[in-house]
Structures are given as C-alpha cells and as structure tokens.
Amino acid sequence: MGKRGISEKTFDRLNILFVMMIVLVITYPVIFIVSASISDPAAVNTGKMWLWPVDITFDGFKKVFQNEAIWRGYFNTIIYTLVGTAIHLVLLLPASYALSRKELKGKKFLLWFILFTMLFNGGLIPTYLVVKSLGMLDTIWAIVIPGVVGAWSILVARTFFQQSIPDQLVEVAKIDGASDIFIFFRIALPLSAPLIAVMALFHGVSMWNQYFGALIYLSDESKYPLQLVLREILIVNEISGDGTMEGAGTAGSLVEQVKTADLIKYAVMIVSALPLLIIYPFLQKYFVKGVLIGSVKE
C-alpha cells in the first residue's frame, strides 16, 4: 500500500483530538463529583477545589450511611431491580423469539399492535387508575409491572433472533423431531447471551434509577427505593448528627448543617451510581455486541 496522504493523516489527528475532548468532557464531571464528596465544602464553593480533593473529609459519607433509610432504600431497589429484570426477560425473550419466526400466524397484526404503543399511551391518570383497580398500590408490583416490556425492546430482540437463529437451523431441528419449546430453550437461548446481557442491563439501569413510579404509587416510606430516599434527603437538605432527617436546628448549628448538606449532595450521587459503575465493565462486551447485532442488519 502506498503512503497515506496528508489529508488522511490530518483527518486521523482530528479524530483523535475529537475523541480526547469527548473523554475529557465525560471524565471531568466524574472526577469533580468524587473529589467534591470528600473535600471541604468551603474549598468547593470558593473554587479552590476544581479537580483533586482539598482538605479531605468523609463526613458526608458518614452522614449518608448513618441514615437507616439509605440501607432500606438500597435493599428495596435491589429487590425491585432483580424482580423487575427477571420478569422483563421472562416476557421479552419468548415474545420476541415468536415474532421472529415466519410461521407465526397474525405476526403482522401483532407487530403493528406493538408499534402502536410506541406512538400512543394512555397517560399517567389512566395508568394510575389501572394500577389502583388491580390492587397494586403500595406494593412491589406497582413498581415492576408497569412498563415491564417495551416495544423497542421487543423489536431489538426480534431482530437479534432473526439474525442469530436462521430459518434453516430451525427447520433442521424440527426434522429431527425438536419442538418449538425445545428449540427456544436449547438452541435460541444459549446463542442469545449478548442479547440477554444488554436487555438486562438496559432494564436493570432503568429500574435502578427510576423514582417517579415510586413517587406516584408508593405512600409507605419503608418501601421507597434508593433514588426516592436520596431525593427526600436532597430536598430536606439537612441531616442530624445521628443520621436522621429533621428540620432546621439552632442558629449556631445552621452553618455546619449547610456545609454538611453540600457534602451529602455529592455523596448521594456516588452512592446511587456506584453499583452500576461496578457492574457495567463486566457486561460491556455483551452490551456493545448486543446493540450492534440487534440494531444493524447485514
């Protein structure tokens, strides 16, 4: 191959520069939040701390983890995420596999019916009335059932099965006497690890971060997920020395409470995002592969 032209080298340098800028824009806020969560609030507010920690203190994390509501919210969120993701996969995988088969009768009608839900929905009030009429208010099912499977997920999974499970393979298996259930569990699912990983990650992240559904459907504070608990802490913006939330104290302690509130603001961001940051590297390779295979048809 001949030498590369000046224009190609310039293009490569510009690409590298552009990628470095994106990495900087993404990385700096993360480093800033981590540093601010363990720095003196005065240094953060005055701009003395702009990258690395200044006057390191862990009072913010101590106040957060002394609050029993944080641990209860963690437990609730883990349960909601695991149960919701499991139900999501149980419903998504068989439905998308069935829609990927040509022999399914009424497939076009079902696809249009599913696509219709991407454009129109009943809205908040009808959804609330349905949840209430089913007796799911103030229960785990009010969090995990509404929106458990979306049209976008079904379409992506259907495309994946169409590309990964060719019709010839299914026909050969049926000639050997395999049933549709056998083909799904013994052939389709073992070949769908990237799809399962990416769908579980997408829905799991959504369940972990969601708080609006809990805000609407839950009134029992003992059932609040982590994000709603953190929201309550940020709104109250004050935590007493023993870790319980309460109103404004005396004038002498007001300044200290404001400083602690600044620490808590950054600490709760890390507390809520840390589990996802730990899990994501283990699913990254499946995440990238699953998105590409499920979205691009060669």
The 8 nearest C-alpha neighbors of each residue, nearest first, counted from 0:
[[1, 2, 3, 4, 7, 8, 5, 6],
 [2, 0, 3, 4, 7, 5, 8, 6],
 [1, 3, 4, 0, 5, 7, 8, 6],
 [2, 4, 1, 7, 5, 8, 6, 0],
 [3, 5, 6, 7, 2, 8, 9, 1],
 [4, 6, 8, 7, 9, 3, 10, 2],
 [5, 7, 9, 4, 8, 10, 3, 11],
 [8, 6, 10, 9, 4, 5, 11, 3],
 [9, 7, 11, 5, 10, 6, 12, 4],
 [10, 8, 6, 12, 7, 11, 5, 13],
 [9, 11, 7, 13, 8, 12, 6, 14],
 [12, 10, 14, 8, 13, 9, 15, 7],
 [13, 11, 15, 9, 14, 10, 16, 8],
 [12, 14, 16, 10, 11, 15, 17, 9],
 [15, 13, 17, 11, 12, 16, 18, 10],
 [16, 14, 12, 18, 17, 13, 19, 11],
 [15, 17, 13, 19, 14, 18, 12, 20],
 [16, 18, 14, 20, 15, 19, 13, 21],
 [19, 17, 21, 15, 20, 16, 14, 22],
 [20, 18, 22, 16, 21, 17, 23, 15],
 [19, 21, 23, 17, 18, 22, 24, 16],
 [20, 22, 18, 24, 23, 19, 25, 17],
 [23, 21, 19, 25, 20, 24, 26, 18],
 [24, 22, 20, 26, 21, 25, 27, 19],
 [23, 25, 21, 22, 26, 27, 20, 28],
 [26, 24, 22, 23, 27, 21, 28, 29],
 [25, 27, 23, 29, 28, 24, 22, 30],
 [26, 28, 30, 29, 23, 24, 25, 31],
 [29, 27, 31, 30, 26, 32, 25, 24],
 [30, 28, 32, 26, 31, 27, 33, 25],
 [31, 29, 27, 33, 28, 32, 34, 26],
 [30, 32, 28, 34, 29, 50, 33, 35],
 [33, 31, 35, 29, 34, 30, 265, 36],
 [32, 34, 30, 36, 31, 35, 29, 37],
 [35, 33, 52, 31, 36, 32, 37, 51],
 [36, 34, 38, 32, 37, 33, 31, 43],
 [35, 37, 265, 266, 33, 262, 34, 38],
 [38, 36, 56, 55, 57, 35, 34, 52],
 [39, 37, 55, 53, 35, 52, 54, 56],
 [38, 40, 42, 41, 54, 53, 55, 43],
 [41, 39, 43, 42, 258, 44, 38, 261],
 [40, 42, 44, 43, 39, 45, 258, 47],
 [43, 41, 47, 45, 39, 48, 40, 44],
 [44, 42, 40, 48, 46, 41, 45, 47],
 [45, 43, 41, 46, 42, 40, 47, 48],
 [44, 46, 42, 43, 47, 41, 48, 40],
 [47, 45, 43, 48, 44, 49, 42, 41],
 [46, 48, 42, 45, 43, 49, 44, 53],
 [49, 47, 43, 46, 42, 53, 50, 52],
 [48, 50, 46, 47, 51, 31, 43, 52],
 [51, 49, 31, 48, 30, 34, 52, 27],
 [50, 52, 34, 48, 49, 53, 31, 30],
 [53, 51, 34, 38, 55, 48, 37, 35],
 [52, 54, 38, 55, 48, 39, 51, 42],
 [55, 53, 39, 38, 56, 52, 42, 37],
 [56, 54, 38, 37, 53, 52, 39, 57],
 [55, 57, 37, 58, 38, 54, 39, 59],
 [58, 56, 37, 59, 60, 61, 55, 36],
 [57, 59, 61, 60, 56, 62, 259, 262],
 [60, 58, 262, 263, 62, 61, 57, 266],
 [59, 61, 63, 62, 57, 58, 266, 64],
 [62, 60, 58, 64, 59, 63, 65, 57],
 [63, 61, 65, 59, 60, 242, 64, 58],
 [62, 64, 60, 61, 65, 66, 59, 263],
 [63, 65, 66, 61, 62, 60, 69, 67],
 [66, 64, 242, 62, 63, 61, 67, 241],
 [65, 67, 242, 64, 68, 63, 69, 243],
 [68, 66, 69, 70, 65, 71, 64, 242],
 [67, 69, 71, 66, 70, 72, 228, 221],
 [70, 68, 72, 67, 71, 66, 73, 225],
 [71, 69, 73, 72, 67, 68, 74, 64],
 [70, 72, 68, 74, 73, 69, 75, 67],
 [71, 73, 225, 224, 69, 75, 70, 74],
 [74, 72, 70, 225, 76, 71, 75, 69],
 [73, 75, 71, 77, 72, 76, 70, 78],
 [76, 74, 72, 78, 224, 77, 73, 79],
 [75, 77, 224, 79, 73, 78, 74, 225],
 [76, 78, 80, 74, 75, 79, 81, 73],
 [77, 79, 75, 81, 76, 80, 82, 74],
 [80, 78, 76, 82, 77, 81, 83, 75],
 [81, 79, 77, 83, 206, 78, 203, 82],
 [80, 82, 78, 84, 83, 79, 77, 85],
 [83, 81, 85, 79, 84, 80, 78, 86],
 [82, 84, 143, 80, 86, 85, 81, 79],
 [83, 85, 87, 81, 86, 82, 203, 80],
 [86, 84, 82, 88, 87, 83, 81, 89],
 [87, 85, 89, 83, 84, 88, 90, 82],
 [86, 88, 84, 85, 147, 90, 89, 148],
 [87, 89, 91, 85, 90, 86, 92, 84],
 [90, 88, 86, 87, 91, 92, 85, 93],
 [91, 89, 88, 87, 92, 86, 93, 94],
 [92, 90, 88, 94, 89, 87, 93, 95],
 [91, 93, 95, 94, 88, 90, 96, 89],
 [94, 92, 96, 95, 91, 97, 90, 89],
 [95, 93, 97, 91, 96, 92, 98, 90],
 [94, 96, 157, 98, 153, 92, 97, 93],
 [97, 95, 99, 93, 98, 94, 157, 92],
 [98, 96, 94, 99, 95, 100, 93, 103],
 [99, 97, 95, 96, 100, 106, 94, 157],
 [98, 100, 96, 157, 97, 161, 160, 95],
 [101, 99, 98, 102, 97, 103, 96, 161],
 [100, 102, 103, 99, 98, 106, 104, 166],
 [101, 103, 100, 104, 106, 97, 99, 98],
 [104, 102, 101, 106, 100, 105, 97, 98],
 [105, 103, 106, 102, 101, 107, 108, 109],
 [104, 106, 108, 107, 109, 103, 110, 102],
 [105, 107, 109, 104, 108, 103, 110, 98],
 [108, 106, 110, 109, 105, 111, 104, 112],
 [107, 109, 111, 105, 110, 106, 112, 113],
 [108, 110, 112, 106, 107, 111, 113, 105],
 [111, 109, 113, 107, 112, 108, 114, 106],
 [110, 112, 114, 108, 113, 109, 115, 107],
 [111, 113, 109, 115, 110, 114, 108, 116],
 [112, 114, 110, 115, 111, 116, 150, 109],
 [115, 113, 111, 117, 116, 112, 110, 150],
 [116, 114, 112, 113, 117, 118, 111, 119],
 [115, 117, 119, 114, 118, 113, 120, 150],
 [118, 116, 114, 115, 119, 150, 113, 151],
 [119, 117, 116, 115, 120, 114, 113, 150],
 [118, 120, 116, 117, 115, 121, 122, 114],
 [121, 119, 122, 116, 118, 117, 115, 123],
 [120, 122, 125, 126, 123, 119, 124, 116],
 [123, 121, 120, 124, 125, 126, 119, 127],
 [122, 124, 126, 125, 127, 121, 128, 120],
 [123, 125, 127, 126, 122, 128, 121, 129],
 [126, 124, 128, 127, 123, 121, 122, 129],
 [127, 125, 129, 123, 124, 128, 130, 122],
 [126, 128, 124, 130, 125, 129, 131, 123],
 [129, 127, 131, 125, 126, 130, 132, 124],
 [130, 128, 132, 126, 131, 127, 125, 133],
 [131, 129, 127, 133, 128, 135, 132, 126],
 [130, 132, 128, 134, 129, 133, 136, 135],
 [133, 131, 129, 134, 130, 128, 135, 127],
 [134, 132, 130, 131, 135, 129, 136, 128],
 [135, 133, 131, 132, 136, 130, 138, 137],
 [134, 136, 141, 138, 130, 133, 140, 131],
 [137, 135, 216, 138, 131, 134, 141, 217],
 [136, 138, 217, 216, 218, 135, 219, 141],
 [139, 137, 140, 135, 136, 141, 217, 142],
 [138, 140, 142, 141, 143, 79, 137, 135],
 [141, 139, 143, 142, 138, 144, 135, 136],
 [140, 142, 135, 139, 138, 136, 143, 144],
 [143, 141, 140, 139, 144, 212, 213, 145],
 [142, 144, 83, 140, 141, 145, 147, 79],
 [143, 145, 147, 140, 141, 142, 146, 83],
 [146, 144, 147, 143, 141, 142, 140, 130],
 [145, 147, 148, 144, 149, 143, 142, 87],
 [146, 148, 144, 87, 145, 143, 149, 83],
 [149, 147, 146, 87, 91, 150, 152, 90],
 [150, 148, 152, 151, 146, 153, 147, 117],
 [149, 151, 153, 152, 113, 117, 154, 114],
 [150, 152, 154, 149, 153, 155, 117, 114],
 [153, 151, 155, 149, 150, 154, 156, 148],
 [152, 154, 150, 156, 95, 151, 155, 157],
 [155, 153, 157, 151, 156, 152, 158, 150],
 [154, 156, 293, 158, 152, 157, 153, 294],
 [155, 157, 159, 153, 158, 154, 95, 152],
 [158, 156, 95, 154, 99, 160, 159, 155],
 [159, 157, 161, 155, 293, 156, 160, 154],
 [158, 160, 293, 156, 162, 157, 161, 163],
 [161, 159, 163, 157, 164, 162, 158, 96],
 [162, 160, 158, 159, 99, 164, 163, 157],
 [161, 163, 159, 160, 164, 158, 165, 296],
 [162, 164, 160, 161, 159, 165, 190, 191],
 [163, 165, 160, 161, 162, 187, 166, 168],
 [166, 164, 167, 168, 163, 162, 161, 169],
 [165, 167, 169, 168, 170, 164, 100, 161],
 [166, 168, 170, 165, 169, 171, 164, 172],
 [169, 167, 171, 166, 170, 165, 172, 164],
 [168, 170, 172, 166, 167, 171, 173, 165],
 [169, 171, 167, 173, 172, 168, 166, 174],
 [172, 170, 174, 168, 173, 169, 167, 175],
 [173, 171, 169, 175, 177, 170, 174, 168],
 [172, 174, 177, 176, 170, 175, 171, 169],
 [173, 175, 171, 176, 172, 170, 177, 169],
 [176, 174, 172, 173, 177, 171, 170, 178],
 [175, 177, 173, 174, 178, 172, 171, 181],
 [178, 176, 173, 172, 175, 181, 182, 179],
 [177, 179, 181, 180, 182, 173, 176, 172],
 [178, 180, 182, 181, 183, 177, 173, 169],
 [179, 181, 183, 178, 182, 184, 177, 185],
 [180, 182, 178, 184, 179, 183, 185, 177],
 [183, 181, 186, 179, 185, 180, 184, 178],
 [182, 184, 187, 180, 181, 186, 185, 188],
 [183, 185, 181, 188, 182, 186, 187, 180],
 [184, 186, 182, 181, 183, 187, 188, 189],
 [187, 185, 182, 183, 189, 188, 184, 190],
 [188, 186, 183, 190, 189, 184, 182, 191],
 [187, 189, 191, 190, 184, 186, 183, 185],
 [190, 188, 191, 187, 186, 192, 185, 184],
 [191, 189, 188, 187, 192, 186, 163, 164],
 [190, 192, 188, 194, 189, 193, 195, 187],
 [191, 193, 195, 194, 190, 196, 189, 188],
 [194, 192, 285, 289, 196, 191, 195, 197],
 [195, 193, 289, 191, 197, 196, 192, 198],
 [196, 194, 192, 198, 193, 197, 199, 191],
 [195, 197, 193, 199, 194, 198, 285, 200],
 [196, 198, 286, 200, 194, 199, 195, 289],
 [197, 199, 201, 195, 200, 196, 194, 202],
 [200, 198, 196, 202, 197, 201, 203, 195],
 [201, 199, 197, 203, 198, 202, 204, 196],
 [202, 200, 198, 204, 203, 199, 197, 205],
 [201, 203, 205, 199, 204, 200, 84, 206],
 [202, 204, 200, 206, 205, 201, 199, 80],
 [205, 203, 207, 201, 206, 202, 200, 208],
 [204, 206, 202, 203, 208, 207, 209, 201],
 [205, 207, 203, 80, 209, 204, 208, 202],
 [206, 208, 204, 205, 209, 80, 203, 76],
 [209, 207, 205, 206, 204, 226, 210, 271],
 [208, 210, 206, 207, 205, 211, 226, 212],
 [209, 211, 213, 227, 212, 226, 214, 208],
 [212, 210, 214, 213, 209, 215, 227, 216],
 [213, 211, 215, 214, 210, 216, 142, 209],
 [212, 214, 217, 210, 216, 215, 211, 142],
 [213, 215, 211, 212, 216, 217, 210, 227],
 [216, 214, 212, 213, 217, 211, 127, 218],
 [215, 217, 213, 136, 214, 212, 137, 141],
 [218, 216, 137, 213, 219, 214, 215, 136],
 [217, 219, 220, 137, 216, 214, 215, 222],
 [220, 218, 221, 222, 217, 137, 223, 138],
 [221, 219, 223, 222, 218, 217, 228, 68],
 [220, 222, 219, 223, 71, 68, 72, 75],
 [223, 221, 220, 219, 75, 224, 217, 72],
 [222, 224, 220, 221, 72, 227, 228, 225],
 [225, 223, 72, 76, 75, 227, 226, 228],
 [224, 226, 72, 228, 73, 227, 76, 229],
 [225, 227, 229, 228, 224, 210, 230, 208],
 [226, 228, 230, 210, 229, 225, 224, 223],
 [227, 229, 225, 231, 230, 226, 72, 223],
 [230, 228, 232, 226, 231, 227, 225, 233],
 [229, 231, 227, 233, 228, 232, 226, 234],
 [230, 232, 228, 234, 229, 233, 235, 227],
 [233, 231, 229, 235, 230, 234, 236, 228],
 [232, 234, 236, 230, 231, 235, 229, 264],
 [235, 233, 231, 236, 232, 230, 237, 229],
 [234, 236, 232, 237, 233, 231, 244, 246],
 [237, 235, 233, 234, 260, 232, 238, 257],
 [236, 238, 235, 260, 256, 244, 245, 239],
 [239, 237, 244, 243, 242, 245, 240, 236],
 [238, 240, 242, 243, 241, 244, 245, 237],
 [239, 241, 242, 238, 62, 243, 65, 244],
 [242, 240, 239, 243, 65, 62, 66, 238],
 [243, 241, 66, 65, 239, 62, 240, 238],
 [244, 242, 239, 238, 66, 241, 245, 240],
 [245, 243, 238, 239, 237, 242, 246, 235],
 [244, 246, 238, 243, 239, 237, 247, 235],
 [247, 245, 248, 237, 244, 235, 238, 239],
 [246, 248, 245, 249, 253, 237, 256, 250],
 [249, 247, 252, 253, 246, 250, 251, 245],
 [248, 250, 251, 252, 253, 247, 254, 246],
 [249, 251, 253, 252, 248, 254, 247, 255],
 [252, 250, 249, 253, 254, 255, 248, 256],
 [251, 253, 255, 249, 250, 254, 256, 248],
 [254, 252, 256, 250, 255, 251, 257, 249],
 [255, 253, 257, 256, 252, 258, 251, 250],
 [254, 256, 258, 252, 257, 253, 259, 251],
 [257, 255, 259, 253, 258, 254, 260, 237],
 [256, 258, 260, 254, 255, 259, 253, 261],
 [259, 257, 255, 261, 260, 256, 40, 254],
 [258, 260, 256, 262, 261, 257, 255, 263],
 [259, 261, 263, 257, 262, 258, 236, 237],
 [262, 260, 264, 258, 259, 263, 40, 257],
 [263, 261, 59, 259, 36, 260, 264, 265],
 [262, 264, 59, 266, 260, 261, 265, 267],
 [265, 263, 261, 262, 266, 267, 260, 233],
 [264, 266, 36, 268, 263, 267, 262, 32],
 [267, 265, 263, 36, 269, 268, 264, 60],
 [266, 268, 270, 269, 265, 264, 263, 271],
 [269, 267, 265, 266, 271, 270, 272, 264],
 [268, 270, 272, 266, 267, 271, 273, 265],
 [271, 269, 267, 268, 273, 272, 266, 274],
 [270, 272, 268, 269, 273, 267, 226, 274],
 [271, 273, 269, 275, 270, 274, 268, 276],
 [272, 274, 276, 275, 269, 270, 271, 277],
 [275, 273, 277, 276, 272, 278, 271, 270],
 [274, 276, 278, 277, 273, 272, 279, 204],
 [275, 277, 273, 274, 279, 278, 272, 280],
 [276, 278, 274, 275, 279, 273, 280, 281],
 [279, 277, 275, 276, 281, 280, 274, 282],
 [278, 280, 282, 281, 276, 277, 283, 275],
 [281, 279, 283, 282, 278, 277, 276, 284],
 [280, 282, 279, 278, 283, 284, 277, 285],
 [283, 281, 279, 285, 280, 284, 286, 196],
 [282, 284, 286, 280, 285, 281, 279, 287],
 [285, 283, 286, 287, 282, 288, 281, 280],
 [286, 284, 193, 288, 282, 283, 287, 289],
 [285, 287, 197, 283, 289, 284, 288, 282],
 [288, 286, 290, 284, 289, 285, 283, 291],
 [289, 287, 285, 291, 290, 286, 292, 284],
 [290, 288, 193, 194, 286, 292, 291, 287],
 [289, 291, 293, 287, 288, 292, 294, 286],
 [292, 290, 288, 294, 289, 293, 295, 287],
 [293, 291, 289, 294, 290, 295, 159, 288],
 [292, 294, 159, 155, 290, 158, 291, 289],
 [293, 295, 291, 292, 290, 155, 296, 158],
 [296, 294, 291, 292, 293, 297, 290, 158],
 [297, 295, 294, 292, 162, 293, 158, 291],
 [296, 295, 162, 292, 294, 291, 293, 158]]
